[in-house]
């Protein structure tokens, strides 16, 4: 494994990976600090009428407030443990440079940076600050933040890259 890591590092990929993670964490935490300073809890400001608001809410649960209603002191630790396991697991996947695709640093870095950004909130505040509110008519998508966006974009990129790599593998195998 360390040989693979050294190979990746020679290409500057580890630096790029750390840069993506740090950029996501910085954008996430700075945007949340601004929201907390500029808004009162539950305050909403219309940005694009009929489509997008900025709103300051807190989420004690996971995505879409899953488990937010569970009144257990363990819920907080559960989310922190899941976040840590995700960060460690994805970093191991990244270090193996899956499929020799040197660009895996981007989706994995986005996911890891987002997970760390939300874990910082959980440690500091006991909940996650959400503020992006998209809606059409009376239907509002659950509020989310920069970290959540990075996780979703990273997951889509990761799936797409795996799909693309598997198609290349199948084509190569068919030629043999």
N, CA, C and O of each residue as an XYZ file, in Angstrom:
704
protein
N       0.827     -1.199      0.000
C       0.000      0.000      0.000
C       0.866      1.256      0.000
O       0.563      2.222     -0.700
N       1.953      1.244      0.791
C       2.780      2.436      0.856
C       3.449      2.732     -0.477
O       3.680      3.892     -0.818
N       3.759      1.682     -1.230
C       4.336      1.890     -2.553
C       3.333      2.622     -3.447
O       3.708      3.529     -4.189
N       2.066      2.230     -3.377
C       1.019      2.905     -4.147
C       0.922      4.360     -3.710
O       0.801      5.259     -4.542
N       0.975      4.586     -2.394
C       0.887      5.955     -1.885
C       2.041      6.808     -2.401
O       1.837      7.958     -2.790
N       3.249      6.251     -2.405
C       4.397      7.013     -2.902
C       4.225      7.327     -4.384
O       4.563      8.423     -4.831
N       3.697      6.365     -5.149
C       3.476      6.594     -6.581
C       2.486      7.747     -6.774
O       2.700      8.627     -7.607
N       1.416      7.729     -6.005
C       0.419      8.799     -6.117
C       1.023     10.135     -5.716
O       0.774     11.148     -6.369
N       1.814     10.148     -4.646
C       2.391     11.387     -4.161
C       3.372     11.974     -5.164
O       3.463     13.196     -5.288
N       4.113     11.125     -5.887
C       5.055     11.625     -6.891
C       4.334     12.473     -7.927
O       4.886     13.451     -8.432
N       3.124     12.106     -8.238
C       2.353     12.844     -9.232
C       1.663     14.075     -8.637
O       0.920     14.760     -9.338
N       1.894     14.356     -7.379
C       1.280     15.512     -6.737
C      -0.179     15.297     -6.371
O      -0.885     16.245     -6.028
N      -0.632     14.056     -6.445
C      -2.044     13.788     -6.211
C      -2.407     13.931     -4.739
O      -3.502     14.398     -4.423
N      -1.523     13.543     -3.838
C      -1.819     13.689     -2.416
C      -1.994     15.165     -2.081
O      -2.880     15.525     -1.305
N      -1.164     16.013     -2.655
C      -1.289     17.459     -2.433
C      -2.636     17.950     -2.956
O      -3.306     18.743     -2.295
N      -3.034     17.487     -4.132
C      -4.326     17.884     -4.701
C      -5.470     17.392     -3.822
O      -6.442     18.116     -3.605
N      -5.359     16.171     -3.317
C      -6.376     15.589     -2.436
C      -6.547     16.444     -1.183
O      -7.667     16.798     -0.814
N      -5.444     16.772     -0.536
C      -5.486     17.595      0.677
C      -6.024     18.989      0.354
O      -6.764     19.565      1.151
N      -5.660     19.533     -0.806
C      -6.153     20.851     -1.216
C      -7.673     20.837     -1.392
O      -8.353     21.762     -0.948
N      -8.208     19.802     -2.032
C      -9.665     19.701     -2.218
C     -10.353     19.627     -0.859
O     -11.334     20.333     -0.623
N      -9.851     18.784      0.034
C     -10.440     18.650      1.370
C     -10.415     19.987      2.102
O     -11.433     20.421      2.642
N      -9.251     20.643      2.121
C      -9.114     21.919      2.830
C     -10.017     22.992      2.230
O     -10.588     23.799      2.964
N     -10.154     23.011      0.909
C     -11.011     24.001      0.245
C     -12.474     23.809      0.618
O     -13.186     24.779      0.878
N     -12.921     22.560      0.643
C     -14.315     22.278      1.013
C     -14.562     22.683      2.464
O     -15.563     23.334      2.767
N     -13.657     22.301      3.356
C     -13.819     22.649      4.772
C     -13.849     24.162      4.942
O     -14.701     24.680      5.665
N     -12.939     24.879      4.292
C     -12.890     26.339      4.416
C     -14.170     26.978      3.888
O     -14.761     27.821      4.564
N     -14.605     26.592      2.694
C     -15.832     27.167      2.118
C     -17.035     26.857      3.000
O     -17.888     27.717      3.220
N     -17.102     25.631      3.501
C     -18.220     25.223      4.353
C     -18.240     26.018      5.656
O     -19.264     26.601      6.014
N     -17.127     26.042      6.354
C     -17.091     26.706      7.658
C     -17.245     28.225      7.542
O     -17.920     28.843      8.366
N     -16.628     28.825      6.530
C     -16.777     30.278      6.353
C     -18.213     30.652      6.010
O     -18.731     31.646      6.519
N     -18.863     29.868      5.152
C     -20.258     30.169      4.798
C     -21.171     29.999      6.010
O     -22.097     30.789      6.195
N     -20.927     28.994      6.828
C     -21.742     28.787      8.029
C     -21.508     29.898      9.048
O     -22.449     30.354      9.696
N     -20.262     30.333      9.191
C     -19.976     31.450     10.106
C     -20.719     32.702      9.670
O     -21.274     33.422     10.500
N     -20.729     32.961      8.366
C     -21.431     34.132      7.849
C     -22.927     34.038      8.146
O     -23.530     35.009      8.602
N     -23.525     32.880      7.891
C     -24.960     32.701      8.138
C     -25.283     32.923      9.608
O     -26.234     33.633      9.934
N     -24.501     32.323     10.497
C     -24.747     32.453     11.938
C     -24.616     33.908     12.376
O     -25.376     34.366     13.229
N     -23.656     34.644     11.797
C     -23.470     36.055     12.150
C     -24.522     36.969     11.537
O     -24.935     37.941     12.169
N     -24.963     36.675     10.316
C     -25.838     37.593      9.576
C     -27.329     37.298      9.748
O     -28.157     38.156      9.439
N     -27.689     36.116     10.229
C     -29.093     35.712     10.329
C     -29.445     35.333     11.768
O     -28.587     34.917     12.547
N     -30.727     35.486     12.100
C     -31.247     34.926     13.339
C     -31.731     33.510     13.022
O     -32.093     33.219     11.882
N     -31.737     32.646     14.009
C     -32.199     31.280     13.803
C     -33.596     31.291     13.188
O     -34.483     31.985     13.686
N     -33.797     30.549     12.141
C     -35.034     30.409     11.361
C     -35.339     31.613     10.464
O     -36.364     31.629      9.783
N     -34.467     32.610     10.457
C     -34.676     33.753      9.551
C     -34.419     33.299      8.117
O     -33.502     32.522      7.851
N     -35.241     33.796      7.205
C     -35.130     33.434      5.793
C     -35.104     34.703      4.950
O     -35.845     35.650      5.213
N     -34.249     34.715      3.938
C     -34.177     35.846      3.001
C     -34.270     35.308      1.580
O     -33.531     34.407      1.182
N     -35.182     35.876      0.841
C     -35.385     35.457     -0.541
C     -34.223     35.939     -1.412
O     -33.856     37.113     -1.367
N     -33.653     35.043     -2.196
C     -32.549     35.376     -3.099
C     -33.044     35.357     -4.541
O     -32.847     36.324     -5.277
N     -33.681     34.271     -4.946
C     -34.298     34.152     -6.271
C     -35.773     33.829     -6.030
O     -36.106     32.706     -5.650
N     -36.658     34.806     -6.248
C     -38.080     34.600     -5.945
C     -38.634     33.327     -6.592
O     -38.425     33.063     -7.776
N     -39.343     32.558     -5.777
C     -39.966     31.337     -6.255
C     -39.027     30.158     -6.428
O     -39.434     29.108     -6.925
N     -37.737     30.327     -6.010
C     -36.787     29.247     -6.255
C     -35.742     29.043     -5.153
O     -35.429     27.900     -4.819
N     -35.190     30.132     -4.577
C     -34.053     29.974     -3.673
C     -34.064     31.018     -2.565
O     -34.192     32.216     -2.815
N     -33.927     30.530     -1.328
C     -33.790     31.379     -0.144
C     -32.515     31.005      0.603
O     -32.003     29.894      0.472
N     -32.021     31.946      1.380
C     -31.036     31.636      2.410
C     -31.813     31.600      3.716
O     -32.588     32.513      4.000
N     -31.616     30.569      4.504
C     -32.344     30.404      5.760
C     -31.390     29.783      6.775
O     -30.601     28.901      6.439
N     -31.468     30.248      8.009
C     -30.603     29.708      9.052
C     -31.395     28.697      9.877
O     -32.295     29.059     10.635
N     -31.042     27.427      9.714
C     -31.649     26.361     10.509
C     -30.542     25.444     11.012
O     -29.432     25.442     10.481
N     -30.856     24.675     12.029
C     -29.899     23.687     12.531
C     -30.515     22.299     12.385
O     -31.730     22.127     12.480
N     -29.661     21.330     12.155
C     -30.090     19.954     11.937
C     -29.341     19.060     12.917
O     -28.118     18.933     12.848
N     -30.082     18.447     13.825
C     -29.451     17.537     14.784
C     -29.378     16.114     14.238
O     -28.772     15.236     14.852
N     -30.000     15.891     13.078
C     -29.995     14.566     12.462
C     -28.975     14.477     11.345
O     -28.030     15.262     11.267
N     -29.195     13.493     10.482
C     -28.341     13.310      9.306
C     -29.011     14.004      8.127
O     -29.844     14.890      8.319
N     -28.657     13.613      6.923
C     -29.254     14.191      5.721
C     -30.776     14.109      5.813
O     -31.331     13.103      6.254
N     -31.437     15.177      5.392
C     -32.900     15.268      5.415
C     -33.459     15.103      6.826
O     -34.603     14.681      6.995
N     -32.659     15.434      7.834
C     -33.041     15.357      9.254
C     -33.347     13.936      9.729
O     -34.099     13.745     10.684
N     -32.766     12.950      9.065
C     -32.951     11.562      9.500
C     -32.427     11.413     10.927
O     -31.319     11.857     11.228
N     -33.193     10.809     11.783
C     -32.907     10.573     13.201
C     -32.894     11.852     14.042
O     -32.470     11.814     15.197
N     -33.343     12.969     13.498
C     -33.359     14.217     14.266
C     -34.321     14.133     15.445
O     -34.100     14.784     16.466
N     -35.379     13.347     15.321
C     -36.378     13.237     16.389
C     -35.996     12.235     17.472
O     -36.664     12.151     18.503
N     -34.935     11.480     17.248
C     -34.502     10.497     18.246
C     -33.876     11.245     19.421
O     -32.896     11.971     19.255
N     -34.442     11.062     20.590
C     -33.950     11.753     21.784
C     -33.011     10.830     22.558
O     -33.397     10.240     23.567
N     -31.802     10.718     22.083
C     -30.816      9.861     22.729
C     -29.479     10.585     22.765
O     -29.077     11.201     21.778
N     -28.787     10.512     23.900
C     -27.463     11.139     23.956
C     -26.469     10.457     23.015
O     -25.434     11.035     22.683
N     -26.777      9.237     22.587
C     -25.891      8.483     21.705
C     -25.974      8.933     20.260
O     -25.063      8.660     19.478
N     -27.051      9.619     19.886
C     -27.227     10.055     18.496
C     -26.032     10.902     18.044
O     -25.507     10.710     16.948
N     -25.616     11.824     18.884
C     -24.484     12.713     18.580
C     -23.221     11.888     18.302
O     -22.527     12.124     17.313
N     -22.931     10.932     19.168
C     -21.738     10.093     19.005
C     -21.865      9.171     17.794
O     -20.883      8.901     17.103
N     -23.079      8.695     17.545
C     -23.326      7.845     16.389
C     -22.922      8.566     15.106
O     -22.220      8.001     14.267
N     -23.368      9.820     14.956
C     -23.040     10.577     13.744
C     -21.549     10.884     13.653
O     -20.983     10.873     12.560
N     -20.912     11.156     14.775
C     -19.463     11.401     14.759
C     -18.696     10.138     14.372
O     -17.736     10.205     13.604
N     -19.112      9.000     14.895
C     -18.441      7.734     14.562
C     -18.635      7.402     13.089
O     -17.685      7.004     12.414
N     -19.854      7.561     12.583
C     -20.123      7.302     11.162
C     -19.267      8.229     10.295
O     -18.701      7.794      9.293
N     -19.174      9.500     10.677
C     -18.347     10.456      9.927
C     -16.883     10.054      9.921
O     -16.227     10.098      8.880
N     -16.368      9.662     11.081
C     -14.961      9.233     11.167
C     -14.707      7.990     10.322
O     -13.702      7.907      9.616
N     -15.620      7.025     10.395
C     -15.464      5.806      9.589
C     -15.492      6.125      8.097
O     -14.739      5.538      7.320
N     -16.359      7.052      7.698
C     -16.431      7.445      6.283
C     -15.124      8.095      5.838
O     -14.602      7.783      4.767
N     -14.602      8.995      6.660
C     -13.348      9.679      6.319
C     -12.208      8.670      6.207
O     -11.439      8.709      5.246
N     -12.093      7.777      7.170
C     -11.017      6.780      7.142
C     -11.188      5.833      5.954
O     -10.234      5.581      5.218
N     -12.385      5.318      5.769
C     -12.642      4.383      4.674
C     -12.382      4.991      3.314
O     -11.758      4.363      2.459
N     -12.855      6.206      3.107
C     -12.655      6.853      1.808
C     -11.196      7.215      1.576
O     -10.716      7.175      0.443
N     -10.496      7.566      2.636
C      -9.072      7.869      2.484
C      -8.303      6.610      2.090
O      -7.381      6.678      1.276
N      -8.670      5.473      2.654
C      -8.033      4.209      2.264
C      -8.316      3.924      0.789
O      -7.414      3.537      0.045
N      -9.563      4.114      0.371
C      -9.914      3.918     -1.044
C      -9.072      4.845     -1.914
O      -8.517      4.423     -2.928
N      -8.980      6.098     -1.514
C      -8.189      7.069     -2.276
C      -6.725      6.648     -2.358
O      -6.121      6.698     -3.430
N      -6.154      6.234     -1.225
C      -4.733      5.886     -1.196
C      -4.411      4.705     -2.106
O      -3.276      4.550     -2.555
N      -5.401      3.884     -2.370
C      -5.174      2.763     -3.288
C      -5.279      3.224     -4.737
O      -5.046      2.434     -5.651
N      -5.626      4.492     -4.960
C      -5.734      5.053     -6.317
C      -6.554      4.132     -7.205
O      -6.103      3.700     -8.266
N      -7.739      3.846     -6.761
C      -8.632      2.867     -7.406
C      -8.585      2.964     -8.921
O      -8.729      4.040     -9.502
N      -8.382      1.822     -9.539
C      -8.400      1.749    -10.996
C      -7.283      2.537    -11.649
O      -7.343      2.813    -12.847
N      -6.270      2.904    -10.891
C      -5.168      3.722    -11.402
C      -5.655      5.025    -12.032
O      -4.950      5.618    -12.848
N      -6.825      5.464    -11.667
C      -7.337      6.745    -12.152
C      -6.852      7.815    -11.189
O      -7.344      7.914    -10.065
N      -5.907      8.600    -11.618
C      -5.303      9.581    -10.719
C      -6.266     10.697    -10.330
O      -5.960     11.488     -9.438
N      -7.410     10.774    -10.975
C      -8.353     11.850    -10.670
C      -9.358     11.488     -9.581
O     -10.264     12.273     -9.303
N      -9.222     10.337     -8.968
C     -10.120      9.963     -7.874
C      -9.964     10.887     -6.675
O     -10.822     10.898     -5.793
N      -8.882     11.663     -6.627
C      -8.707     12.592     -5.518
C      -9.854     13.598     -5.454
O     -10.206     14.059     -4.369
N     -10.439     13.943     -6.596
C     -11.484     14.966     -6.602
C     -12.771     14.487     -5.934
O     -13.191     15.111     -4.960
N     -13.420     13.420     -6.397
C     -14.661     13.022     -5.723
C     -14.439     12.589     -4.276
O     -15.242     12.913     -3.401
N     -13.355     11.858     -4.021
C     -13.110     11.402     -2.654
C     -12.778     12.597     -1.758
O     -13.224     12.649     -0.611
N     -12.006     13.548     -2.264
C     -11.699     14.759     -1.499
C     -12.942     15.576     -1.189
O     -13.068     16.120     -0.092
N     -13.868     15.671     -2.147
C     -15.126     16.390     -1.911
C     -15.938     15.718     -0.803
O     -16.453     16.389      0.091
N     -16.048     14.401     -0.869
C     -16.828     13.672      0.143
C     -16.175     13.795      1.520
O     -16.854     14.079      2.507
N     -14.867     13.581      1.587
C     -14.156     13.652      2.869
C     -14.208     15.070      3.436
O     -14.453     15.248      4.629
N     -13.982     16.079      2.596
C     -14.058     17.467      3.057
C     -15.438     17.810      3.593
O     -15.561     18.482      4.617
N     -16.478     17.350      2.905
C     -17.845     17.591      3.369
C     -18.129     16.891      4.687
O     -18.751     17.467      5.580
N     -17.677     15.655      4.809
C     -17.886     14.911      6.057
C     -17.187     15.606      7.222
O     -17.755     15.732      8.307
N     -15.962     16.053      6.998
C     -15.226     16.748      8.063
C     -15.902     18.076      8.396
O     -16.004     18.436      9.569
N     -16.364     18.808      7.385
C     -17.056     20.076      7.633
C     -18.265     19.897      8.534
O     -18.467     20.677      9.464
N     -19.071     18.876      8.267
C     -20.244     18.625      9.111
C     -19.854     18.091     10.487
O     -20.529     18.383     11.474
N     -18.763     17.306     10.567
C     -18.304     16.822     11.874
C     -17.810     17.982     12.737
O     -18.002     17.972     13.953
N     -17.182     18.971     12.124
C     -16.742     20.147     12.884
C     -17.945     20.808     13.545
O     -17.883     21.174     14.719
N     -19.042     20.965     12.799
C     -20.264     21.540     13.375
C     -20.777     20.690     14.534
O     -21.139     21.224     15.583
N     -20.808     19.385     14.353
C     -21.329     18.504     15.407
C     -20.494     18.609     16.679
O     -21.040     18.596     17.783
N     -19.176     18.712     16.531
C     -18.305     18.836     17.703
C     -18.474     20.215     18.343
O     -18.593     20.319     19.563
N     -18.484     21.267     17.530
C     -18.580     22.638     18.054
C     -19.963     22.984     18.584
O     -20.096     23.582     19.652
N     -21.002     22.602     17.825
C     -22.350     23.090     18.112
C     -23.333     22.011     18.557
O     -24.393     22.325     19.099
N     -22.995     20.754     18.335
C     -23.922     19.677     18.651
C     -24.951     19.435     17.558
O     -25.801     18.554     17.685
N     -24.876     20.210     16.490
C     -25.783     20.081     15.342
C     -25.076     20.661     14.124
O     -23.967     21.185     14.227
N     -25.730     20.561     12.968
C     -25.152     21.064     11.725
C     -25.950     22.279     11.265
O     -27.181     22.257     11.280
N     -25.255     23.336     10.856
C     -25.903     24.541     10.328
C     -26.238     24.308      8.857
O     -25.363     23.970      8.060
N     -27.505     24.492      8.505
C     -27.956     24.409      7.115
C     -28.518     25.764      6.716
O     -29.058     26.487      7.554
N     -28.392     26.113      5.431
C     -28.851     27.444      5.033
C     -29.279     27.576      3.578
O     -29.829     28.614      3.208
N     -29.056     26.593      2.754
C     -29.447     26.677      1.343
C     -30.834     26.064      1.193
O     -31.025     24.880      1.468
N     -31.795     26.862      0.760
C     -33.198     26.440      0.687
C     -33.720     26.619     -0.734
O     -34.056     27.731     -1.139
N     -33.789     25.523     -1.491
C     -34.338     25.555     -2.849
C     -35.779     25.082     -2.801
O     -36.120     24.171     -2.047
N     -36.630     25.713     -3.619
C     -38.040     25.345     -3.606
C     -38.711     25.700     -4.922
O     -38.234     26.548     -5.676
N     -39.822     25.036     -5.179
C     -40.702     25.345     -6.307
C     -42.114     25.373     -5.756
O     -42.594     24.382     -5.205
N     -42.773     26.502     -5.905
C     -44.116     26.638     -5.344
C     -44.067     26.436     -3.845
O     -43.300     27.101     -3.149
N     -44.883     25.522     -3.345
C     -44.906     25.248     -1.911
C     -43.981     24.122     -1.492
O     -43.878     23.822     -0.302
N     -43.297     23.483     -2.457
C     -42.412     22.372     -2.122
C     -40.994     22.868     -1.875
O     -40.358     23.413     -2.778
N     -40.502     22.683     -0.666
C     -39.134     23.061     -0.302
C     -38.291     21.802     -0.159
O     -38.641     20.888      0.587
N     -37.178     21.764     -0.882
C     -36.194     20.709     -0.676
C     -35.621     20.941      0.718
O     -35.477     22.099      1.110
N     -35.285     19.909      1.486
C     -34.709     20.151      2.816
C     -33.465     21.044      2.721
O     -32.634     20.879      1.827
N     -33.355     21.982      3.648
C     -32.208     22.899      3.659
C     -30.918     22.094      3.810
O     -30.886     21.050      4.461
N     -29.863     22.607      3.194
C     -28.570     21.926      3.249
C     -27.469     22.969      3.263
O     -27.755     24.163      3.351
N     -26.206     22.542      3.177
C     -25.073     23.462      3.272
C     -23.998     23.091      2.251
O     -24.188     22.179      1.446
N     -22.880     23.794      2.286
C     -21.783     23.558      1.337
C     -21.209     22.147      1.504
O     -20.902     21.482      0.515
N     -21.066     21.692      2.748
C     -20.533     20.342      2.988
C     -21.440     19.283      2.365
O     -20.963     18.346      1.726
N     -22.749     19.437      2.555
C     -23.699     18.485      1.963
C     -23.587     18.488      0.443
O     -23.630     17.435     -0.192
N     -23.444     19.679     -0.133
C     -23.303     19.797     -1.591
C     -22.050     19.078     -2.073
O     -22.083     18.360     -3.072
N     -20.945     19.273     -1.356
C     -19.683     18.622     -1.734
C     -19.816     17.104     -1.658
O     -19.311     16.391     -2.526
N     -20.491     16.608     -0.624
C     -20.688     15.161     -0.481
C     -21.494     14.617     -1.656
O     -21.139     13.588     -2.231
N     -22.573     15.304     -2.013
C     -23.432     14.835     -3.123
C     -22.703     14.887     -4.462
O     -22.750     13.927     -5.231
N     -22.035     15.996     -4.743
C     -21.290     16.120     -6.007
C     -20.178     15.072     -6.052
O     -19.965     14.432     -7.082
N     -19.473     14.899     -4.936
C     -18.414     13.894     -4.872
C     -18.943     12.487     -5.099
O     -18.314     11.694     -5.801
N     -20.090     12.169     -4.513
C     -20.672     10.833     -4.686
C     -21.067     10.587     -6.140
O     -20.817      9.508     -6.678
N     -21.681     11.583     -6.777
C     -22.066     11.441     -8.189
C     -20.822     11.268     -9.062
O     -20.797     10.405     -9.939
N     -19.799     12.079     -8.829
C     -18.546     11.949     -9.591
C     -17.901     10.580     -9.376
O     -17.418      9.957    -10.321
N     -17.899     10.123     -8.136
C     -17.295      8.826     -7.811
C     -18.010      7.704     -8.562
O     -17.366      6.839     -9.156
N     -19.333      7.723     -8.533
C     -20.119      6.700     -9.245
C     -19.861      6.785    -10.744
O     -19.652      5.764    -11.398
N     -19.876      7.989    -11.285
C     -19.645      8.181    -12.719
C     -18.249      7.693    -13.125
O     -18.094      7.027    -14.149
N     -17.237      8.027    -12.316
C     -15.871      7.604    -12.639
C     -15.742      6.082    -12.565
O     -15.072      5.476    -13.401
N     -16.378      5.466    -11.575
C     -16.351      3.999    -11.486
C     -17.054      3.375    -12.677
O     -16.580      2.382    -13.229
N     -18.169      3.940    -13.075
C     -18.911      3.442    -14.233
C     -18.057      3.576    -15.494
O     -17.969      2.641    -16.289
N     -17.428      4.742    -15.675
C     -16.571      4.969    -16.850
C     -15.394      4.006    -16.868
O     -15.063      3.441    -17.911
N     -14.759      3.819    -15.708
C     -13.624      2.895    -15.622
C     -14.050      1.464    -15.928
O     -13.319      0.726    -16.588
N     -15.234      1.068    -15.448
C     -15.681     -0.310    -15.702
C     -15.990     -0.516    -17.181
O     -15.743     -1.597    -17.716
N     -16.529      0.505    -17.849
C     -16.785      0.392    -19.289
C     -15.472      0.257    -20.056
O     -15.384     -0.533    -20.996
N     -14.449      1.025    -19.663
C     -13.137      0.925    -20.314
C     -12.549     -0.470    -20.099
O     -11.972     -1.056    -21.015
N     -12.698     -0.991    -18.892
C     -12.179     -2.324    -18.572
C     -12.861     -3.379    -19.438
O     -12.200     -4.267    -19.975
N     -14.175     -3.284    -19.572
C     -14.923     -4.255    -20.382
C     -14.492     -4.176    -21.842
O     -14.298     -5.208    -22.484
N     -14.339     -2.955    -22.380
C     -13.910     -2.797    -23.776
C     -12.516     -3.373    -23.984
O     -12.258     -4.026    -24.995
N     -11.618     -3.136    -23.035
C     -10.256     -3.660    -23.135
C     -10.279     -5.185    -23.101
O      -9.561     -5.836    -23.860
N     -11.095     -5.748    -22.231
C     -11.178     -7.203    -22.109
C     -11.783     -7.823    -23.369
O     -11.381     -8.914    -23.775
N     -12.749     -7.135    -23.991
C     -13.369     -7.644    -25.219
C     -12.364     -7.683    -26.370
O     -12.444     -8.562    -27.228
N     -11.428     -6.749    -26.395
C     -10.422     -6.706    -27.461
C      -9.417     -7.841    -27.340
O      -8.785     -8.227    -28.324
N      -9.271     -8.373    -26.137
C      -8.303     -9.464    -25.926
C      -8.843    -10.717    -26.447
O      -8.183    -11.754    -26.366
